[in-house]
Amino acid sequence: QVRLVESGGGLVQAGGSLRLSCAASGSISNTNTMGWFRQAPGKEREFVAAIRWSGTVPYYADSVKGRFAISRDNAKNTVYLQMNSLNAEDTAVYYCAATARSLYATVRSRGAYDYWGQGTQVTVSS
């Protein structure tokens, strides 16, 4: 089992930045691929970014490419999401997810992840 705890959410003005963190504990071998998803009110949970253990190839949704950056510190069992140039459309609950598998083709699929955090709210005021 893996426990994922997100932090770093909050209220920010449009154009501002936030950095989310997701700390993993438990069976760390089950965190080969870690990702961030988000869910706005009335919408489906959608993929934001993901990274495998090696950290060499990040994946991003088109809507955040160039503005968000995912990274991980394996020594701290933590994955980060640096979010810049935030806008109102980024307002959502952000969830951390993990799986023991090295995801490639399915890295953007919610169903490919086995463990989820409780989420952290990000609100961008315009």
Salt bridges, closest charged atoms under 4 A:
GLU44 OE1 - ARG110 NH1 3.33
GLU46 OE2 - ARG38 NE 2.65
ASP62 OD1 - LYS65 NZ 3.29
ASP90 OD1 - ARG38 NH1 2.89
ASP90 OD2 - ARG67 NH1 2.76
ASP114 OD2 - ARG101 NH2 3.49
